[in-house]
Every structure is written in C-alpha cells, then in structure tokens.
Amino acid sequence: MRNNLLSDGELLSSDGNLNEAGYAFSLIKKYNKENIKVSKLKIKEWDYYYIGDKEYGIALTIDDNGYMGLVSFSILDFKNKEYKNFSSMYPFPKGNVNLPLTSKEGISKKDTKNASFKFEVKDGVRTLTCKMLTKEKREFECKFVLHETTPNSMVIATPFLKKKHFYYNQKINLLNGEGYFKYGYIEHKFNNVYGVLDWGRGVWTYKNTWYWSSLSYEDENHNRIGFNLGYGFGDTSKASENMLFVNKKAYKFDDCIFDIPKDKNNKEIYLNKWKIYSNNKDIDLEFTPLIDRHDKADVLIIAQDAHQVFGLFNGKFKTDDGEIIIKDALGFAEKVKNRR
C-alpha cells in the first residue's frame, strides 16, 4: 500500500530535497522556495481552475514556468461539442509572477499586453476575475466567486529519482459558487456551479507522462461528490493521489488504471469510451467522452501533447461506508506527454 501520511513541517530540506514523501488531506507542508537548489529557470508554479455545468466549462490558468509563463482560458461548449483555447505568453518570468506560497490565501495576478488575470483568496472565498482580448479580436471576461464545501483535499508531495526535483500538488474538489463569462456574443451565467483548483509547485525532470481525472458535482440526492484520480508523475511509491470526496468525508485509494481504447495500430482513440478502475475493483468507472481538448506544441527542446477529455462518468466506488454511485456526471480525464 502506498499510504505514507504526511506530517506537518517544512516541505524541503536545506539541500533542496523533500523532507518527506507522501499524501495528506490538507496543505500541511510549508513550501519554502529558499530551499530550492536549482536554477530559477527550472521552477514550475501554477494555479489552474476549472468550473463547469452541463452547458459550459471554463478553464483558467496563471503559469510561471521559470523560462516561460502564460495566462490562458478555455471555453468548453458541451451542447455543440466544441472548445476554444487562448493564451498570452511571457518569457523568462523566473518566479517574478510571485504566485503565493500557499493556496489558503493571497493573490495570483498577471497582466500582459492583452490580458489581465487575478485569482484572490481571502477569508475562505476565492474570487477569479479575468479579461483577455483574443487574436480573433474578441473580448473574453469572466468572474467567479467560489467557496470550499469540504475540509478535505488531495495533497501529495512526490519526489523524482533525480535529486533536488519534486512535485508539491493540491487539488481542491467541490468548490461551489456563482459566476459568468462573456465571449463575443456568447454570455452564460453559472448558478450553484462546481469546480476544482489544481495548485502546483515544483521542480520537474525533463520528460514526463501523466494521467489525471477530476469530477465535482451534486447528485440527485444533493450529495456533493468529487474525485481526484491520477498517476505517472514522479516516484509515487510512497503515496498515490487517488481520493474520493463525499460531502465532508474523504476516502483514499491505492491505485487506478486509465484504460484508453486503441485502434489496430495501437494509437489511442480518445473519443471512444474509457475504463478507469483499480486492481481490486474498489474503483470501477466508465467514461463517455464528449470533447477532446487537444493541445499540441513542439518547439525545439520543448514539446507537449495534451488530451484533456471532457465527458460523462458512470460507475461506483467501494468504501468502508458502502458503495458510492456515480451517474451521468460531467468531468474530465487526461493524458499528457510533456518535454520541457
């Protein structure tokens, strides 16, 4: 079992390595950048939010990757099975975006020549305010006010086999609130909407492939249900990131497998039905894709091939409190190959 529960204290030792690898249900370790012992060009930090209902989804990112940063938004149109991605990039921020050292409070903010993004956390309330003039000369704007509905989140401190490299990550599911977005002639209001925060800080190795799936919704009995599933990133022998959240309770799972269908040439078919399950069958999900948000780039030594697929989940989790049923719930699952 990969079940090393983190204790509180400093994330990194004075030599730049993790003091302890493992998982927690809150951001228990202190992220101390002064102990990072690599070039600022190698430090990766981001705040990513996804908020969505059954009509539209919005993804928002502020990213400082040392040598390159960006702000970006995506609009997922589930009715028409379409999506739009836009970003504004800036070179060599080297940490100067000054993203907060914790997800619990502070302001993540970045202005570029055509965009202004601000994520503020104050007194337990998350306010996301973003604007961008796209290359299509259309104005995008959005505002969301979100509240945490559970004291539990997925936190993992993951080492790599290479010294001084690590990944400190928190996923907060079941964020709940209100908001809107405007894009050109499209305007949509979100009421009682759910979302997730992906808060990441770390120093990665050059090549990585990972799998991640997330869901946050309210079922027909008004239970708030969310999950975080994933693997493939760093040395996860001490802990996995698989968790289920039901109202204010959290359940930990050891492993999961993303079974993406393939054609006769062994190439993934992302828009066919997936299976996501664990070896002991305490996770048993079917995923029916609607949209493949595919983002591919290959520039010199930097490359990414990302398939973030949005669709409907059906299935169940087995817990100590009985089975938790997932029925026609809209979420996403992804596979990303990254070289940077």
N, C-alpha and C positions, 0 to 999 in steps of 0.2 A: 504494500500500500504506500502511495506517495502522500504522506499525511503529516509532514512536518509543520506544525502550527507555529507561526512567528511569535516571538516575544517583542516587547517594546524596546526602544533604544535607537541607536544610530544605524542607518542603512549600510554605510560603508566604513571600512577601517581606514586608518591613515595611509595605507598603501594602495587604496583605490579598489579593493575587492569587497564583495559582500561580506558583512559580518555573519549573516545567516541567510540561508535559502529556505523558502517555504511559502505558505499561504496564510491569509488572515481574512477576517470579515470586516475589517476597517483599516484605514491608512495608519497603521500602528508604528511603522518605522519612519524615522526622520530622514528626509532626503537632504543630504549635505553636500552641495556642489564643490565646496572647498576641498573635499577629499577625492574628487575625481582626478586621476593621474594620467590623463591622455590629453591630446590637443583639443582645444575648443571646437575645432572643425569636425570632431567625431561625436560630439554630444548631440543626442536627439531628444527633443521635447515637443510635446503636442497636447492640445485639448481638442477632442472631437466629440461633437454631439450629433445624435440622430433623433429626430422627433417625427412621429407619423401617425396618421389614422388610416382608414381604409380607402381614402381617396388620394391623399398626397403624403409624401415623406420629404423631409428636409434634412440634409446633412451639412454640417458646418465645421470648419477646421481652422485653427491657428497653429502653425507649424514652424518650429525653429530647429533645423537640422544641421546647424553649425555652418556648413558651406552653402546651404540654400534654405530659404524659408518660403512659406506661402500662406495665404488665406484662400479658402475655397468654399464654394457651396455647390450642392447638387439638389435638383428637384426631381423627385420620383412621382410620375403620374401613373397610378395603378389602374385607373379606368382605361386609359389608352395604351398602357404598357410601354411608356416612353420615359426617357430621362434626359436631363441636361446637366453637364458639368462645366463649371467655370472656376478659374483660379487667377490669382495675381501673385507673382513670384518676386522675390528679392534676394540678391546674392549675399553670401557671407555674413549672416547675422551674428554668428558666433556667440549666441546666448544673449545678445543685446535686446531681444524682444522682451526679456525679463519675465518669462512666464512664472507664475507663482510656484513656490517650493512645496505647496500643499494644495489639494483640491478643496479644502474645507473653507477657505476664504481667500479673498484677493481679486485682482483684476488681470485678466488676459486680454491684451489690447494690441492691435496693429493697424496702422493706417498706411496705405500705399497711394500711388497717384490716382488710382481709380476705385479704391475700396476703403471701407472703414469697418473693422470688426471689433466687438467688445463683448467679453463674457465676464460678468461680475457676480461674485458670490459674497453675500452679506446677510448675516443673521439667518442663515439657512435657506435663503432664497437665491435662486440662480436666474439672472436676467441676461438674456442674449439679444444683442442689438447689432444688426449687420446691414451694410449697404454696399453695392458694387454696380458700376457701370460696365456692362459686359462688352466683349468685342463685337457683339451684334448691335451695340449702341442702345441696349435696353437696360432700364433701371431695375435692379433687384433690391428689395428691402424686406426685412423680417424682424419680428420681435417676439420673444418667448419669455414667459415667467414660469419657472419650474420649481417644484418643491420635492424633497425626498420623502418617500412614504414608508421607508423601512430603514432600520438602523444598520442593516447588513449590506455589504457589497463584496465584490470579488477583488481581492488584493493578492498579488503574487510578486515575490522577489526571486528572480531567476538568474543564475549565473550562466555564462558561456564557458566552453572549455578553454578559451583564451583568457588569460589573466587580465584584470582591470576592465573587463567587459561585463555588463549586467543589464537587466531589464527590470524596472520597477513599475508596476502597472495596476491601475484600479479601474474597474468597470462598475458604475453605479446604475443598476437597472431600476425600473419602475419610478423614474422621475415623472411627475404628474403636474399638469398645469394648463395654461391657455396660451394662445399666440396667433400670429397671422403671417402670411407672406404675400408679397406682390411681385409680379414679374411681367412686365409689359401689360397686356390686357388681362392677365390671369391674377385673380385675388382669391385667397382662401383663408378662412378663419378656422382655428383649431380650438375645440372645446373639450375639456376633460381628456386631454391628449397625453400619451405616454412616450417616454424617450429614454435614452441611455447616454451616459458620459463614458468615453474612453480617454483616460488620463494616463499618459505615458511619459516616462523619463528614463534615460539610459544611455549606454554605450554599446553598440551592436558590433558583431562581426560583419564581414563584407557581404556574404551571401546567406540568405535565409528564405525558407518557405514556411508559411504558417496557414493554419485553418482557424476560422473564428465564426461563431454563430451567436446571435443575440435576439432576444424576444422580450417585450414588455407589453402587457395588455391586461384588460379586465374581463373576466369570463361572464357567462350569463347569470351566475350566482353572485356576482360582484366581488369575487376573489381577485386580488391583484396577483398575477403570476408572471414571473420573468425568469429567464435563464441566461447563463453565460457558459458557452462550451468552446473548447479550443485546444490546440496542441501544435507542436512542431517548432516552437520558438525557444531556443536556448536549451540548457540542460534541465529538464523537468523531472529528474529522478527523485527529487526531494518533495515535489508537490505538483499537482495539476491545477488547472483553472476552471474546472467544471463545477458549477453551482446552480442550484435551483432556488428561487425565492418565491415564497407564497405568503402574501400579506407581510407580516413582520418576522417570519421564520426563514431560515436558510438551511439548505441541505447540501452536503459536499459529496461529490462523486469522484471516483478514482480515474477512470479513463473514458474516452469516447473515440469513435471512428466515423469519419465522413466518407461515405461510400458514394462517390460521384460517378454516374453512369459514363461508359466509354463506348466508342464505336469500334469497328473491327480493326482499326489501326491504332487502338489504344489511346485515342485522343478523347479528352473529357467532353461530354455533351452537357453543358451547364444548364440548359433549359429543359432537360428531362428530369424526372423525379429522382431525388436523392434519398438515401437512407442514412440516418445518423443514429448510432447505437453504441452501447458499451458491451464489453465482452461478457459480463454477467447478466445482461439484458435489463439492468435497472434503468437504462435509458433506451427507449425504443420509439423513434420518431420517423415520420415520412414527411419530406419537404417537397412541395409542388411549386416550382419557380414561376414567377410572372415576368420579372425583368432581370436581365444580366447587365449590371453597371460595370462595363468593361473599360479599364483604363490601362493602356499600354504605352510605354515610353522606352526608348533605347538610344541614349546619347553618350558616346564614348564609353567610359567605365561605369556609367550609371544606367540602370535598367529596372523596370518594374512591369510586371504583368499581373494585374489585379482583376479578379472576377468577384465582385460583391453582388450576390444574387438575392433578390427580394422575392418572397413568396409566402405560401401558407404552410403552417406546421400542423400536423395531426399526430397523435400518439400519446405516450404516457411515460411517467417517471415512477419508479417504485421507491418509496421512502419508508422510514420507520413508522410514519403516521398513516401509511396506506398509499394507494395509487393516486397520482395527480394526473388528471386527463387534460390534454391539450387538444383543442378543437378549432379548426379553421382560424388559427391565429397568425397574423401577419408579422413577419420578422425577416431576418436575413441570415445568410450563410456565405462565407467567402473562402477563397483560396488565393493567396498572394505569393508570387515569386518576386524576390527583391534582391537587387545587387547595387549597393551604394555604401 
